[in-house]
Amino acid sequence: MRFIIPALFGLIGFAMLVALGVWQVQRMEWKQAMIAAIEARIDAEPVALPAQPVAAADNFTPVSLTGTVDGAPLRVLGAWRAGGTGYRIIAPVRTDGRRIMVDLGIVPLDQADDLVLPRTALRIAGTLNWPDDLNDGTPEPDGRNWYARDVEPMARALNTEAVMVVASQVEPPLPILQVPVGVEGIPDNHLGYAIQWFGLAAVWLGMTLFLLWRIRRRTL
């Protein structure tokens, strides 16, 4: 009994830690397959804006459209991977009798108040996207200034469809840095987690073997 209980406890703990490592490897494979699928969709040929786009079927679909800015935009303050700290400009755009939202890109903080959007036709290439910027610490919007892209409330504020196109190119060019949709912001930390679990399993096994050795020494 002196050996059985510690050995059983050690083996159960070792098996659980190895199982967690294997689960993270499986999660990594799933995540990499998902990222590859998103990349393939983003790189596809642009299509016309779907009549009734929905996130489940149309997220990351490349589209092209011609439209005009139809009202004052919303500004989303943040620190963005591709453009640093600034405002993302979310404009209501009228196209083919519809009003949708277009994320035109980022302007620096000191240039946002001077930004004037043209009311002439714009040719926009971009990607349908339902961004997920919200977190538990996101402040509530205050007037034109928002702190996360949240499609449904923004659509109500701008009186548009709950549809957002993230622009990758705008003609004629605007004084705004376009930030195309990409996979860079999708976290893929599963390999690191797997290594941690496997490392803990190795340490656990080593400690178990050392304990059994100490017990054996005491019985001699």
QUINOR-V114854 format. One line per field, one symbol per residue. psi: psi as a letter, one per 30 degrees, with the letter a starting at -180 (. if undefined). burial: I if it has 16 or more other C-alpha atoms within 10 Angstrom, else O. A space follows every 10 residues. Layout:
# QUINOR-V114854
psi: ???
burial: ???
This chain:
# QUINOR-V114854
psi: eeeeeeeeee eeeeeeeeee eeeeeeeeee eeeeeeeeee eeflkkllkl eikleeffkg kklklklkki lkllkjkljk efgakakkjj kkkkkhgljl kkjfakklef feffkkklgl kkjkkakkki lifklfgklk ljbfklgljj eeeeeeefhl likkkjkfkk klklhkjkjl kagefjkige eeeeeeeeee eeeeeeeeee eeeeeeeff.
burial: OOOOOIIOOI IOIIOOIIII IIIIIOIIOO IOOOIOOIOO IIOOOIOOIO OOIOOOOIII IIIIIIIIII OOIIIIIIOO OOIOOIIIII IIIIIOOOII IIIIIIIIOO OIOOOOIOOO OIIIIIIIII OOOOOOOOOO IOOOIIIIII IOOIIOOIOI IIIIIIIIII OOOIOIIIII IOOOOOOOOI IOIIOIIIOI IOOIIOOIOO IIOOOOOOOO
